[in-house]
Amino acid sequence: MPQLTLRQILTWELIRWLVVPLSIVPGVAGIIIRYVVLRWLVKESRGFFRVLERVTIEYPDGLSLGRGVGLNLGCWINARGGVTIGDNVIMGPYCVIHSANHRLDQLNVPVQQQGFEEKPVRIGNNVWLGARVTVLPGVTIADNAVVGAGAVVTKDIPSNAIAFGNPAHVIRLRTDGTEREA
């Protein structure tokens, strides 16, 4: 199992002792406090982002956030393998993003001792993830996509798609509203 760096250990401790208690501060004051603290911890932030109460971000040094990102109540992001979230992305309550998973190939070694397989997650611009969406490692959700509540995203979602289900599948594409029925 790979050794954690001193920075990772200190960041983990900082998250537990500073960010987690701050995650329960309500209202505008909480949003501002979380923005200031997380802006310092994340890999990159390209503008203001809004983080509501009880959001957990593991390995924030692997997280890049665009402008106008909104993380709703209780979202959980594991950025160990890298997570990039584009501009104007909104996530409903209790969304989960995984960028790493336990290895499990060796039957004679406990799963918790086999290390991790890390795969980056990319979420494009102007994406809406409904409540309780789960995004698994290695997935790309392209620009202007909408993923319906409760979906489990196991494969890439193309631009302008509306996807639902477990596993998530595209049900139709969004349009610009200029099409006319015959």
C-alpha positions in Angstrom: 0.0 0.0 0.0 1.5 3.4 -1.0 2.7 5.6 1.9 0.9 8.9 2.4 2.9 12.1 2.1 3.3 14.5 5.1 1.2 17.0 3.2 -1.6 14.4 2.7 -1.5 13.5 6.4 -1.6 17.2 7.5 -4.4 18.0 5.1 -6.4 15.0 6.3 -6.0 16.3 9.9 -6.8 19.8 8.9 -10.0 18.6 7.3 -11.0 16.7 10.3 -10.3 19.4 12.9 -11.2 22.5 10.9 -13.3 21.8 7.8 -15.6 19.2 9.3 -16.7 21.4 12.3 -17.1 24.4 9.9 -19.3 22.2 7.6 -22.2 22.6 10.0 -22.1 26.5 10.2 -25.4 27.5 8.5 -26.3 30.2 6.1 -24.3 32.8 4.3 -21.6 32.9 7.0 -21.0 29.2 6.6 -20.8 29.5 2.8 -18.2 32.3 3.1 -16.2 30.4 5.7 -16.2 27.2 3.7 -15.2 29.1 0.5 -12.3 30.8 2.2 -11.0 27.5 3.8 -11.6 25.3 0.8 -10.1 27.7 -1.7 -6.8 27.3 0.2 -7.1 23.4 0.3 -8.3 22.5 -3.2 -5.9 22.0 -6.2 -7.5 24.8 -8.2 -10.5 27.2 -8.0 -11.3 29.4 -10.9 -13.9 31.6 -9.1 -16.5 31.7 -6.4 -18.1 28.4 -5.5 -20.9 27.7 -3.0 -20.6 24.8 -0.5 -23.6 24.2 1.8 -23.7 22.4 5.1 -22.3 18.9 5.7 -20.3 18.6 2.5 -17.2 16.3 2.8 -14.3 16.6 0.4 -11.6 13.9 0.9 -8.2 14.6 -0.7 -9.1 18.2 -1.6 -5.6 18.6 -3.2 -7.0 16.5 -6.1 -10.1 18.7 -6.7 -10.4 21.5 -9.3 -13.5 23.7 -9.1 -14.8 26.1 -11.8 -16.7 29.3 -11.4 -20.3 29.2 -10.0 -20.1 25.6 -8.7 -22.8 24.8 -6.2 -22.4 21.8 -3.8 -25.7 21.1 -2.0 -26.3 19.6 1.5 -24.4 16.5 2.3 -22.4 16.0 -0.9 -19.3 13.8 -0.6 -16.4 14.0 -3.0 -13.3 11.7 -2.9 -10.8 13.4 -5.1 -7.9 11.0 -4.5 -7.8 10.1 -8.2 -8.5 13.6 -9.3 -11.9 15.4 -9.8 -12.4 18.3 -12.1 -15.7 20.2 -12.0 -16.4 22.8 -14.6 -18.1 26.2 -14.5 -21.8 26.5 -13.4 -22.2 23.0 -12.2 -24.8 22.3 -9.6 -25.1 19.2 -7.5 -28.3 18.3 -5.6 -28.3 17.1 -2.0 -26.2 14.0 -1.1 -24.4 13.5 -4.4 -21.4 11.3 -4.3 -18.3 11.4 -6.5 -15.7 8.7 -6.3 -12.3 9.0 -8.1 -10.8 5.9 -6.4 -11.9 2.4 -5.6 -10.4 -0.4 -3.5 -8.5 -3.0 -5.4 -9.9 -6.5 -4.8 -8.0 -8.9 -7.1 -6.1 -10.8 -4.5 -8.3 -13.3 -2.5 -5.6 -13.9 0.0 -5.1 -10.2 0.9 -7.8 -8.3 2.8 -9.5 -5.7 0.5 -8.4 -2.8 2.8 -4.8 -3.8 2.3 -4.8 -4.0 -1.5 -4.5 -0.3 -2.1 -6.6 1.8 -4.5 -7.2 2.1 -8.2 -7.4 5.8 -9.0 -9.3 7.1 -12.1 -10.0 10.8 -12.6 -13.6 12.1 -12.8 -14.4 15.0 -15.1 -17.6 17.0 -15.0 -18.0 19.6 -17.8 -19.6 23.1 -17.7 -23.3 23.8 -17.0 -24.0 20.3 -15.6 -26.8 19.5 -13.2 -26.6 16.4 -11.0 -29.9 15.7 -9.2 -30.2 14.6 -5.6 -28.3 11.5 -4.6 -26.5 11.0 -7.9 -23.4 8.7 -7.6 -20.5 9.2 -10.1 -18.0 6.3 -10.2 -14.2 6.5 -11.0 -13.1 7.3 -14.5 -16.4 8.8 -15.7 -16.7 12.0 -17.8 -19.9 13.9 -17.8 -19.7 16.3 -20.7 -21.0 19.9 -21.0 -24.7 20.8 -20.6 -25.6 17.3 -19.3 -28.4 16.6 -16.7 -28.3 13.5 -14.5 -31.5 12.6 -12.8 -31.9 12.0 -9.1 -30.7 8.7 -7.8 -28.7 7.8 -10.9 -25.5 5.8 -10.7 -23.1 7.0 -13.4 -20.8 4.1 -14.4 -20.0 5.3 -18.0 -19.4 8.6 -19.7 -22.4 10.9 -20.4 -22.2 12.9 -23.6 -22.8 16.7 -24.1 -26.4 17.9 -23.9 -27.6 14.5 -22.6 -30.3 13.8 -20.0 -29.6 10.6 -18.2 -31.4 8.6 -15.5 -31.3 5.2 -13.8 -29.0 2.7 -12.3 -26.8 2.4 -14.2 -27.4 5.8 -15.8 -28.4 5.8 -19.4 -29.2 8.6 -21.8 -32.9 9.1 -22.4 -32.7 12.1 -24.7 -30.6 15.1 -25.7 -31.3 18.6 -24.7 -31.9 21.2 -27.4 -31.6 24.9 -27.7 -35.4 25.3 -28.1 -35.3 26.4 -31.7 -36.6 23.1 -33.2 -40.2 23.1 -34.3 -42.5 20.1 -34.5 -43.8 19.4 -38.0 
